[in-house]
């Protein structure tokens, strides 16, 4: 089970006006309530974030840019930024 958190985190390289929300992995053991997946050191495991624009004034991406951004399971922000600034 996966779900985006309600709290934003600081993430280096994310431009102004965009917030990063961690997508938590949750697991449910039989007979137990769901609990977040943790690393061996006990920290919350973070492999994915959901990027959200602050406010509603962000312009939508054109279809080609949207296809690029969503065309891979993972992207680094620098790769997205380089492609969109061409």
C-alpha positions in Angstrom: 0.0 0.0 0.0 1.4 3.4 -0.9 0.2 6.9 -0.1 1.6 10.4 -0.3 2.2 12.2 3.1 0.4 15.3 4.0 3.6 17.0 5.0 6.2 18.4 2.6 9.9 17.7 3.0 12.9 19.7 2.1 14.5 18.2 -1.0 17.6 19.7 -2.6 17.2 20.8 -6.2 13.4 21.2 -6.3 12.6 24.7 -7.7 10.8 27.4 -5.8 7.0 27.0 -5.9 7.2 23.2 -5.9 6.9 21.1 -2.7 8.0 17.4 -2.4 5.7 15.1 -0.5 7.1 11.7 0.5 5.3 8.6 -0.8 5.3 6.2 2.1 5.2 2.4 1.6 3.0 0.7 4.1 2.8 -3.0 4.9 0.2 -4.9 6.8 1.1 -8.1 8.6 -1.7 -10.5 9.1 -3.9 -9.5 12.0 -2.0 -6.2 12.5 -2.7 -2.7 11.5 -0.7 -1.2 8.6 2.7 0.2 9.5 5.2 2.2 7.4 8.2 0.4 5.9 11.4 1.3 7.6 15.1 0.9 6.8 17.4 -1.3 8.8 18.3 1.8 10.9 14.7 2.4 11.7 14.2 5.4 9.4 11.2 5.7 7.2 12.1 4.3 3.8 11.8 7.0 1.1 12.2 6.0 -2.5 9.6 8.3 -4.1 8.2 11.8 -3.8 5.1 13.4 -5.2 5.8 16.9 -6.6 3.0 19.5 -6.1 2.9 23.1 -7.1 2.2 25.6 -4.4 -1.2 27.3 -5.1 -3.1 26.8 -8.3 -1.3 29.2 -10.6 1.1 26.6 -12.1 0.8 26.3 -15.9 0.1 22.7 -17.1 2.8 20.9 -19.0 2.2 20.5 -22.7 1.6 16.8 -23.8 5.1 16.2 -25.0 6.7 17.4 -21.8 4.2 15.5 -19.7 4.9 12.3 -21.7 8.7 12.8 -21.0 8.2 13.4 -17.2 5.9 10.4 -16.8 7.8 8.2 -19.3 10.0 6.6 -16.7 9.5 5.0 -13.3 12.2 7.3 -11.8 13.6 10.7 -12.9 16.0 13.0 -11.2 14.9 16.6 -11.0 18.0 17.7 -12.8 17.1 15.5 -15.8 13.6 17.0 -15.9 14.9 20.5 -15.5 17.5 20.1 -18.3 14.9 18.7 -20.7 12.3 21.4 -20.0 14.8 24.2 -20.3 15.8 23.3 -23.9 
